[in-house]
Amino acid sequence: MVVGAGFGGLAAAKSLAGLPVDVTVIDSRNHHTFQPLLYQVATAGLDGDDICFPVRGVFAGQDNVRVRLGTVTDVDIERAALRLGDGSTLHYDDLVLAAGAVTNPFGIPGVEEHAYGLKSLRDALALRSHVLMRFETADTDPVHLTDGTLTVVVAGGGPTGVELAGGLIELSTMVLRHDYPGLDLRSARVVLVEAGDRLLPGFHPNLSAKARDTLENRGVEVMLNTAVSSVDATTVRLGDGSEIAAHTMVWTAGVRAHPLAETLGVELTKGARIVVGPDLSVPGYPRVHVVGDMAGATDSSGALLPQVAPVAMQSAEYVADKIRHRIHGESVQPFEYTDKGSMATIGRHDAVAQLPGGIRMSGVVGWFAWLLLHLVMLIGFRNRANVLVNWAWNYVTYDRASRIIPDVHHPEESS
């Protein structure tokens, strides 16, 4: 039984191909979302279909996999059973928990009610529609040019925050200025707030500095050593007592394991991640495995592994290999993560990348490396083709065709 159709869940199920096992993949959505490109959907560079792929399509040629659409609400680890939102119960022999992570507001007032996350396709589409509506609102009355209507605050200077801030400033300065020629877009601000002393803390300091310089040169206001204390619909309050008038707040400052982790009744670590052994199983339950963002897996120094796609995929492949070895009566070595590097794009012609062996890239070279990697990782030829065509179009024309605000049906308008 595999819970979750993200990077980890798909990798686990695909790696079990050809084995004498029956695999059920359960997810509350019928599609896999390529989360690294959600920010491009949010900033109108891509449409939702470009980065999603039907889960059933992924396993169309794998006879030992069944896909179940449903929401797992509880794991009864003692009875080896899953309870679903529709009231049904599923029993398992082996369990792979790969439900991922959710946004962590850290208890900051107003974040849950007023801030946008960026963990799902729904999040990205909602943020895109909201940002575009702010411009429509500002176009109706000049008063909105000074009240924060066109200000976006992005909290969190990790890869998601940096990429989103870069995408938003490009959307404003390169695209929307043509759509709204009557607006003075000098009031359209993008503010990136980071509680630490530099952006991209997982990268080399030189790359962090490069990312900051590039963003600021493009018009993003970067605020370091600055925490958010509270948020409401029109104001972001900072830890030093100052305020930013902003009608859009995006929270990328942290995640925690999916709430399903708390239903097992086992030991949790930082970020509500499940403590696992060296073989990624839950202590005392050798046939219950946790991979990806839900797992409190550690490296050789005891530090928690990052909650990124490569960790999820490698850990899932390891668990599948462990099951294969068990079927053949063999043992396996403890899981060991191989860091293949990190990348973050800042915008057109600019990205930063660090690879094994101390290799660091930035600028155009890093940008092309980022483009190639993400095209390769996308699932489905159609998705790759669509994304490539959209990127080419955006590059040549400085246009973004996906700036559509969906119709919203209001019951009171029905005749």
N, C-alpha and C positions, 0 to 999 in steps of 0.2 A: 504494500500500500504506500503510495507516494502522495503526500499532501502538499500541494502547491505546484503550479505550472510556470514558475519563474525559471531563471537560469539553472538553479540547482535541481529543481524537480524534473525538468526536461532532460538534463544531463544524466540524472540517475536512471530514469526510465529508458532512455535511449541506450545507455551502457548495459542494460540488462537484456538487450536483444539477443536472441538465439539461445538463451538459457531456458531450462525446463521450469519456468516460474510463470505465474499469472500475475500481471502487474495492473493495478488500478491507480490511475492518476486522478486526483480530486482537486477541483479548484472552483471558486465561486464565480469565475469568469470563464467564458468559452474561448478566450484568446490569451496568447502570450504577448506581453508588452516588452518592447526593447527599451527599457527605462533610460539608458544613457542618452537617448534622443528625445525624451519627453520635453526637454526645454525648447527644442526646435518646433514642436507642435504648439507649445505655449506662446512662442514668438512668431507664429505664422509661417515658418520656413517649410514645414511639412504638415501633411494632414494625418489624422489619426490612423487611417488604414495603412499608411506607409510604414508604420513601425509596429504594427500588430499582426499576428498570424494565428489562424484557428488552431487550437490545441489538437483537435481531431485530425487536422491536416498534417500536423507534425508526425503523427504515428500511423498515417494511412497505410504504410507498408510493413508495419510491425505487428505481427499476428498475436503476440503475447501481451499486448497492451489494450486495456479498456479505459475509456475516459468517462468520468462521472462529474456532471455539473452539480455542485452543491457546496454548502458552507459548513465546514467542520467547526462545531461549537465547543467540543469537549473531547479530551483524550482520556479514556479510562485505562490507564497504563496497567492496572492490576488485572483487568479482564481482557486486555488486548482488544479494545473496542474503540471505535470512533462514533460519536454522536453527531448527527447532522441537523441543520436548522429545520428540516422538514419533519423531524421526529424519528427518522430512521436510524438504524445502528448497523455499522459495518465492522466485522471482525477481521483481524489481520494476523499473519504469521510473522512477517517482518514489516517494520514501519520506518519510513524515511520522512522526517518532518522537514519541509522546505518551504514554509509559508512566508518567509521573508520578514520584512520590517515595516513599521508604520512610523509616521511622524511623531517626534517626541517634543511636546511643548514645554517640558521642564517646569510645569506648574506656573508659567508666566501668565498673569491675568490677560485675558482677551485673545490669546493666540488661537485657541481652539475655535472661538466664535468668529473672529474677524480675519485671521490670516489664511492665505492659500498655501496648501502643500503642493508637492510635485512628486507623488509616488504612483500615480495611476493615470490612465488616459483621461478619465473623468476630471481629475485635477487639472491636467494640462488644458483641456478644452474649456473648462470653467474659467481658468486664469486668462486664456486668450480672449474669450468673450468679454470678460470684465474689463480688461485693458482697452480693448477696442471701444467698448461702450463709454469709457472715460473720455476718449477723444471725441466721440459723438456728443457727449454732454458738454464738453468744453466748447465745441463748435457752435452750440446754441446760444451761449451767453459769455461774454468776455470776463465776467466776474469769476468764472471757474479757472481762469488762468493764474489766479493768485491764492486760491484756497486749498491747494494740494491735490486737485482733481487729477492732474497729470503727473503726479509724483508716485514713483514705485520704490518702496524700501524692500531690499532683499536682505534677510538676516541669515548669516552663515557664509563664511569665506572659503568653504571647501569647493571641490570641482563643480558641484551642481550650482552653487551660488555664483561662482565666477562665470560659468558658461551662460547661466540665465541672465546675469547682469550685462554681459557682452551682447547677447542676443537682443535684449530689450533696447539697448542704446542704438544698435543697428536698425532695429525696427522703427524707432522714432526718427533717427536722423537721415536714414537712407530711403525709407519707404513711406511712412505716414506723412512726412512733410509735403509729399506730392499729393496725397489724398486730401489734405487740409491746408490748402495754400493760404487761407485767410487766418490761420492760427499762428501766433507767435510761439514757436515751439522751444524758445529759450526757457520757457517755464516747465517743459517736460523733463523732469529730473529722474535719474536712476541712482539710488543711494545704496551702496553695499556696506552693511554693518557687520563687523567681525569682532568677537570678544577677545580674541588672541592678538598677538603682536605682529602677525603676518598672515597673508592669504595662503591658501594651499599648504597647510602645515605639514602634510605628508610628503611634500616635495623638497628638493634642495633649496636652501635660502635664496640662491641666485635666481632660480626659476620663479620663486614666490615674488621676488622683487620685480622680475620681468613682467609677470602677470599684472601686478599692481600698476606699474608704469604704463603698460599698454591700455589698461582699462581707463586710467585717469586721462591719458592722451585722447581717448575717444569720447570722453565726456562723463564717465561714471564717477560719482563722488564716493571715494573709499574712506571709511571710518574704521580705524583699527583701535584695539583696546577699548572697545565700546560695547556695552551690553544693552539689550532691550529689557526694560522693566515692565512695560505694559503696552497694550494695543487696544484701540477701539476703531470704529468704522472710519474715522477721519484723522486720527493722530497716532503716531508712534512715539512713546516716551522712552527716553534713554536713561541709563544708570546714573549719569551725572546730573540728572534733573532737567536736561534740555528736551525739547520736543521737535518733531518733524511733522508738519502737516502733510498727510499722505492718505489718499483714498484707496491705495493698494499696498498690501503687505504680503510678502511671500516668505514662508518660513522654511529654510533649508539648513537650519542650525543643528539638527540632530535627529537621530532615529532611535527607536527601541524595537526589540523583537516583537513579532506579532503576538497579540494578547493570548493566542492559543497556548503559548509557552507556559502561561501561568496556570493552566488547567491541569497540568500533569502532576502537580504536587511534589515536584523534585526541586533540587537546589538550583537557584538562578544566580547569575553573576551580573556585572555591570550592564545596564541597558536591558535588564530582564532576559538576558540570553541564557539558554539552558547549559548548565555545566556538563561537559562530555569528557569521556576518557580519551586516551591516545588513539583509540580506534573509532572515535566519533560516536560511540554508543553512550547511552545514559547509564551511569554507574548502577549496577544491580539489574539492568535490563539489557542484556547483550544483543537483543534483536530489535531494539528501538534506537534508531540513529537520527541525528540532527545535523543538517548541513546548511551552509550559507549564513544568512543574517541572524537566524535563530540560534545558531550554535555558539557556545562560549569556548570555541577552540583556541588554543594558544600556540605560539611559536616556541622555539627552543629556549628562549629567555623567559617564558611565562607570560608574555604580553598577548593580549587578545588579538586575533587576526582581524584585519579590516573587513568591514561589511561591504564588499565589492564583488562584482560578478565573477572574476577569476577564482576567488576563494570558494564561492558557491559551486562552480563547475568542477574544480579540482576535488573538492571534498565529496561531491556527489559521485564522481567517477571512482573515487577511492572506495566508497561504500558499496557500489555495484561490484567492484573487483573483489571486495571482501566477501560478498555473498557468493560470487563465482568460486572463490577459493574454498569456502565452507562446503559448497556442494561437492567439490572434489576432495574433501577431507584435508585441505591444506590450510596453513596459517598465513597471516599477512603481517607485515611490519607496521609500526604506528604511522599515522598520517603525517606527512610532511609537505607543507605548502611551498611551492616554487614561485617566487615573486618574479613575474615577467615584465614588470614595469608599470608606470602610470602615465596617463595623458589627460590633458584638459585643454579645450579650445577656448580662445578668448574672442574670436571673431574672424572675419575675413583676413586671410594671410597670416594669422597669428595663433599659435598653440604652443604649449610647453609639454615636454615629454622627458621622462627619465627611464632608462632601460638598464638591465643588468650590466655589470662591468663598468659602472660609472659613466655610461653614455648619457649625455643630456642634449636635447634639441629644443629649439624654440624658433619663432618666426615662421617663414614659409615652409621650411623643411619639416618642422614639427606639425604644421597644419596639414600638409599632404599625408604625413604618417598617420595622423588622427583620422583623416577622411578614409584612407585605405583600411585601417583596422576596423572601423565601424561598418563599412560596407561588407567586409568579410564576415563579421559577426552576425549581421542581420540574417534572419531566417527567411528563406523563400526567394526564388529568382525574381518574382514580380516585385517584391518589396525592394530588393536591391536595385532593380531597374528604375522603379519609381523614384527612389531616393536619389539615385545618380542623376536622373533627368531634372528633378527639382533643384538639386544643388547646382547643376550646370545653368539652369534657367535663372536662378537667384544670382549666380555669379555674374552672368553676362548682362542681365537687365537691371540689377539692383532692385528687383521686384520680389514680392512674396504673394503667391496666388491664394494662400490658405487663410486670408484675413476675413473670414466669413463669420458673422454673428448669427447663430442658428435661431430660427423662429421659436418663440416661447408661447405656448398655448395657455391662455387665461380662461378658466371656465366661465367667468362672467361675460366674456365676449361671445359665447355661443348663442346662436339664435334659437 
